[in-house]
Amino acid sequence: MIPKGCIELGQTARETALQEAWEEAGLDGILENRRVGSYRYEKNGNLYHVTAFLMHVTAGANAWPEDHRRQRRWIDLGSAPRFVQVPGLRRVLRSLTTHESMAVS
């Protein structure tokens, strides 16, 4: 999966993306200006819409808020879709053919 979360009141989607990358994967970075895609998925009977941004990682922490629940793993972008169960996320990942790697938590 990729880090994701609900947009809090007063936050933008971009601010939420940066916050979730820190909380879920211990990563800081710079987001590209435009989103790279979006998809929907169902969880516990609820439908969620995810807007995905590409983040250029500038720092990775050894410890982060959810490190007890998640393991960070670096994989080649070309291999990423085979690790993903959500069809919409697989589609977004396949569309990112010009970027070399991304973090998956």
Summary of the structure (lengths in Angstrom):
residues: 105
radius of gyration: 13.2
end to end distance: 6.1
largest distance: 36.2
contacts: 263
relative contact order: 0.23
helix: 24%
strand: 38%
